[in-house]
């Protein structure tokens, strides 16, 4: 297949789905096209292109056309669905503690003013993959609304991949989907089924799933449920989109939100975009995009900025976490009040007054317990005391990095990871955290860099192999993904079935082996 025809396919895919086919994916796309035309018994790639190209007579017909059916199959092959419950703790903390409570309060005020029997709340998870995100929203609402029966709740999940939508509808998940879920939540909302867990029926019924093409579908649409949304969550979707396609979808999102509604995306996915009439709020956990309640609406928290201005101070600070941390300038951008000097320990006189005979462990061990109880602010305060007492304490810097990461303050987390690595350049713990942050921000190359570094430093790191496998799967590199999965399987076989796996929480080696082996067989 010549390069000109491949380019035409790439442009057609972008126009119809918004997906960006990268230079390194051209060969994989060509193989996919050849496989499809062979299965469909078409004589040439040109015939397949003609099948995909929209035709007026098809658009005017009733029911799904052959072109539409093939687009669904092709997009299934071009996209991969991989998600997990409560992905990005910072953003879900923002949803739990601020966004959803404010929406609920606003709805309660409306009902008091206008009257009526039930309040309504409309949430849309756009690009929901296998459903973990909208189900996470449902669990949050179940916990925030003791009078849930008195509400009309719509939680809609849509995705371009029909296969992931069908999986989402069943609400059955492997241990991999629970790697950031608190055990009590898993126990409360899921029931064990051999090696998998099934979502409770009352939560599953709160979410409705359907196929959705963000670029081609018309929304807002009064005849459908995609209108007057109070919240749109579209995370880790735009990283796969062409720049122009993102612009088209963002404008449609604005018009689909109800007045006062919010859009939440991945941390860096809208940089460089014209955000039009959106009110932009830069919060510690994330950037939030709101539709004004009226044209004059403005608050002291709102920040209107031109994201195309490269020298914008706000833009510079938000992008800081995507750059290498320069410790000499950390204080100037407000990451820390004082940059510690790791080369010089404090003098005895500096530590004796505030701490007397207290040792670093006397403070650090309780701080770690506070972290385990999710008292992150208190844990941070105690860890900072450790650093005053012992400036070269790796555990304190790593604890600070973890706490800030869980609070969604990724700039500070990256900074403290860098300080921890200065003290112990061979530790993989900060690398795992940096890889996770990079993936949450859509910086896939940086995530791969840290995961490869972990494998170099600790070749038996099963979680690093799995992380790389799922990244390569997303990129459409099935060969490298299979190699990483095979390496993980070999390592898991060497462990006792009941053994715990690093970075995997409550998942045992036996459970993980069954899951990974199943995926590896599917690849073959």
N, C-alpha and C positions, 0 to 999 in steps of 0.2 A: 504494500500500500504506500503510495507516494506521500511525501510530506505535505503537499498542497491539500490533498484530500483529508489527511489527518487533521490539519488545521481547520478545515471546514467543519469536521465533526466536533472539534473543540469549541468552535464558535457557536455551533448549534446547541451543544450541551449547555454552554454558559447562558445562552438566550432563554432556554427552556427550563433550566433548573437553578441557575446562578452559580453552579459549581465551577471551581477553578481547577483546570487540569494543568498540573505543573509540568515543566520540561522533562523531569525525570520519570513522569508517569505516561509519557506518550507511547512508549513501547507496550506497556501494560494495557493501555486503551486499545491499541491496535489488535492485541491478542483477544481482548473481550469482544471486539467487533467481529473478528473472524469467527469466533465461537458462536456468536448469535446468528450470523448469516448462514453458517453451516447447519445449525439447529433448525432454522426457519426455511432451509433449503432455497436460499436466495443465491443467485449466480455471481453477484459481485458486490463489493462494498458500496458502489453507487446505488444499487437497488435498495440496500439497507438504509442508506441516507434518505432515499426517496420515501421509504416507509416512515421514517422518523419525522420528516418535514411536514409541518401542519398543512392541511388542504382545506379550502373553504367548504367543499362539499361534505367533508367529514365533520367539520365543526357544526354544520347545520343538521346533521343526522341525530337520531335519538340513541341514547345508550352510549356505552364506551366503544370508541373506534379502535381498529387494529393499531393505529399509531399511538393512541393513549395507552393501550395495553402494553405495547412494547416499551414505551417510555417508563412505565412502572417497573418493568423487568430490568431495563438497563440501569435505572437509578438504584435499584436494589444491589446490582453488581458494582456500581461505582461508589456506593456509600457503605460504611460499616457502622454498626450500632454497638457502642460500648459506653456504659454509664454505671453509676452506683448511687445508692441512697445518700441523701444529704451531702452531695458533692459540693465542695467549697464551704468549709465550716463558717468562714467569715460572712459570706453572702447569706447563708441560711440563718446565722445569728441576726443579721440585719432584717431578714424577713420575719423571724420570730419576735424580735424585740421592738421593731420600729414600723416596718412597712405594713404588715398585716394588722397589728393593733391600731394603727392610725386609720386604715381603711375601715376596720370594724367600728371604731369610734365615730367616723364620719357617717357611716350607714345608720348607726343608732341615733345620731342627731337628726338625720333626714326623716326617720320614721316618727320621731317625736314632733317634728314640724309638720310633715305632710299627712301623718296618720297612715293607717294600713295595717295588714295583718302580719306580713313577713318582710324581712329585709333580704336583699339580694347581694351576692358577691360573685363576681365573674372573673375567673383566672384562666389564662391560656399559657400552656407550655408549648412553645413553637420550636419544633425540632426536638421532640421528646425522646427519640431513640426507643429504647426498650421499656420506657415508662417509669423508671425510678424517680425522675424529677417530679412529674405531676403527682405521683403517689406520695412523695415526700411532702409536697404542698398539702395534700389531703390529710396526712398525719398531723401536720402543724395546725391546720384548722380544727381538726378533731380535738386537739389539746387546748386551743385558744378559745373555743366556743362551747361552753357548757350547755348552752341552749341551742345546739346545732339543729334540732328539729324545727326550730322557729325561723330558720333561714332557707332561702332558695339559693343553693350553692351550685355553680357551674364550674367545674374544673375540666378543661378541654386539653387533650394532648394530640398534637398533629406531627407527622413526620413524612418525609419524602420517600422513605423506605417502607414499603408495604409489609415486608417480612417482619421488621422490628415492631410495627404496629400490632400485628397478629400476636406476637410474643407478649407484648405489653398487656393485651386484653386478658390474658390468662393469669397474670399476677403471680407467676412462679419463677423463683430466682435461685441462682447458685450462690455459694458462699462468697464468691468474688464481689457480688453486688452489695455486700454488707461490711466492707472493709473499713468504713468510717462510722458505722452505726453503733450507738451505745447498746450494750447487751440487753438492758431492760426494755428498750424500744423494740428490739427484735423479738423478745419474748412476748411483749404485749400485743404486737400487731401482726405477728407471723406464726404459723404452725409448721412444725418440721414434717417433711415428707421425704424419707430416706436421705438422699444427699442434697435435697433442695428444700426451700421454704416457700410456703404459699401464703400470700397476703390475706388477711382477714376480709371476709366478704363485705362487711359494712364499710371498709375503706375502699375496697376495689370498686364498689358501686358508686362512689363519689366522683369517679373519673370516667370521662367518655373519650374514646380514641377515634381518630379518623385520619385518612390519608390527606396530606396537605402539601401543596407546592407554593412556597412563599413568594416566588417570582411570578408565576403564571396565574395563580388564583386571584379572583377579585374579592378584595376585602378592604374596608368593612362591607358587609353584605347583609342588609336588613332581613333577607329571607333565610339567612342561616344564623348560627349562634356566634359567628365571628364579628361582633360589633359591641360597642359600649363596654369594653373590657376594663376592669379595675386594675388588673395587673397582667402584663405580658412578660414572661420569662423566656429569653432566647439566648442561651449561653452555649459557647463552644460550637456554634453553628456558622457564624460569619467567618471564622478562620478558614473555612473551605470555599468561601464565596469570592467571586470577582468584585472588585471595588465598586463598579457601577451597579451591580446587582444589590449590594448592601444598601446603596443610596435609595434604590427603588423600594426596597422592603422597609427601610426605616421610615420613609414618608407614609407608607401604608399603615405601619404600626401607629404612628401619631394619630392618624384619622380614625383608627380602630379603638383607641383608648377613650374611655369616658372622661369628661372633664375632671381633673384631679387624679387621673390614673397614672400608673408608673410603668416604665420599661426597665428591665434589668437584663444586662447582657454580660458576656465575658469581660474581664477587666480592661482589656486593651482593644477590643474588637471594633470600636467606633472611632478610634483615633484617625484624624484626617478627614472625617465625614462632615458634611454640612448638616448640622442638627436642626436647622430651621427654627421652629417655634418652641422646641423643647426647652424646658427649664432644667439646667444641669446642676445637680447637687453632688459635690465632691465630699464623700463621707469616708471615715477611716476604713470601713469594711469594703467599700466599692463606690463606683460612680453610679448615680441614679438619675434617670431621665424621666421628667414628669410633664404631663400635659396640663397647662394652666386651667384653673377653674373658670377664669375669664381672661380677656386680652390684657387687662391691666394688672393681672396677678404677678406679684413679686414679693419675695420674703428676704429677710436678711441672710438666710442660708443659701438662697439661690445664687448661682454663679453663671452668668452668661458669658461665653467665651467663643472665640473663633478658633476652632481646632486646626485650621490651616496655618495659623501663625506659628512658625517654627520657634520663635524666640519667646513665646508666651511663658511666663513664669509658672503658671499652673500646669501647662503641658510638660514643662521640663521636670517638675517635681513628680508628676504622675508617671513619666517615662523612666524615672530614675531606677526603678526596680528592674528594668529591662537592660540596664547597662552594668558594666563591672563596677562594683562598689569602690569608690575612692575614699578611703578612710580619712584622708586629710581634709576632705570637704564635707564629711558627714554632718558635722556640727552646723555648717553654714546653711544646710537645707532643712535643719530641724529634726533630723532623725534621733539625735540624742542631745541631752543638755551639755554633756562633756565627753569628748572622745578620750577613752582611757589609753594610757601609755603602757602597752604590753611589754615593752622592753625593760621598764623600771618598776620594781615592786614598791609599794608604799613603805615609808619608813615606819619604825616601831611606834614613834610618837603619834603618827597619823591614825593608827588603828587602836591604840590603847584607850583613848578617851571614850569613844562611843561604844566600844564592845568589851572592854576589860579583858577577861580570859575566854571569851566566846570564840570557838573555832568556826571555820567556814562550814564544816559539816553540820554543826549545831543549827545553822540557819538553812543550809541547802536542803537537808532531808525534809524538814517541815514544808519548805517551799515546793518540793516535788510532790508532797502529799496534797498541798493546796491546788497544784496543777491538776492532779488526778481527780479532784473534786470539782474541777472547772472554775475554781476561784482564780481566774487568770490575773486579774488586777492585783490581788494580794500576793500571788506567786511572783509577779514582776517586782513588786516592792521588796520582797525578801531576797530575790536574786540580785537586785541592785546593791543590797547591803553586803552580800557575799563578795561582790566585786570591789566594794570599798575596802573590805577586809583582806581580800586576796585577789588582786587584779588579774592574775594568770590562772583563774579557775575555769577550766573548760566546761564543767557541768553547769555553771551559772550562765555562761553565754549561750549554751545550747538550750537551756531551759527558757531563757528570754526569747530565743528564736522561736521555740515551739509555742510559747504563750502568745506572742504577737501574731504568729501565723494563724492560730485558732481564733484570734480576734479579727482576722482579716487585714491586719496592718502588715502587708507583705514587704514594704520597703524596710521596715525595722527588722522583720524576720530575716531578710537577706543580709542586712548589715551585721546582725549578731551571729549569723552562720559564718560570715567571713571572719569575724573575730575568733570564733571557735576553731576554724580551720587554721588560723594563724598559730594557734596554740598546739593543735594536733592535726597536721596535714594528712595523716593516714586514717583518720576516723571517717567512717561511711555515714554516720548518723546525720550530720549537717547536709551531706550530699543527697540523702533520701529526701530531706525536707526541701532543699533547693530544687530538686527534680520535680517534686509535687507542685511547688509554687509555679515553676516554669510551665508545667502542663496546664495548670488552672488558668494561666494568663495566655495560653495559646502559643507559647514560645516552644514549639516542639523540638527544634534543633538544640536548644539549651537543655531541655529535659533529657534528650538522648545523650548529650555530653555528660551530664552528671550520672546517669544510669550506667554508661560505659565506664566512667571513672570508678564507680562502686565495684563493678565486676573486675576491674584491673586491681583494685586494692584488696578485694575480698572475693575471690573466684567462686565461692560457694553461696553467694547471695542470691537465693531463689527469687526474691521479690524483684530484684533488678532485672533478671531475665524475663520475668512476667511483664514488668513495666515496658520493656523494650518490645516484647512480642506484641502487646496491644497497640503500641505506637506504630509499629511496622504494619500491623493489620489495618489501622486507620489509613495509612499511606498507600495501601493497596499492594504492599510488598509481601506477598504470601510466602515466598521462599525464606526470607530472613525471619519472618514471624514464626514459621514452623521450626527453624533452627533454634530460636530462643525458647520456644515451648518444649522442644525435645530436650534441651539442656536442663530446663526446670524439672521435667519428668525424671530424668536420670538422677538429679540431686534429691528429689522427693523420695525416690525409691530407697535411698540410703538411710532415710529417717524412719524412726518408729511411727506407726500410724497415728498414735496419740500425741506425738510431739507437736509443739507449737512452732510456727514458722515466723521468722523475723518480719516485722512490719505488716503482719497479717491479722493482728488482733486475736479473735476467738477461733479462727479457722485452724483446724488440725492438719497435719501433713497428709493424713489419709483422705480427708475430705477434699483437700486441694488437689491431690493426685488424681482422684476420680474426675474432677472437673477439668483439669488441664489435659489429661489424657483424652477426654471426650472431644475437646476442642481440636486437639492435634489430629485425631482421626477424621474429623470433619474437614480439616485442611487437605487431607490426602484424598 
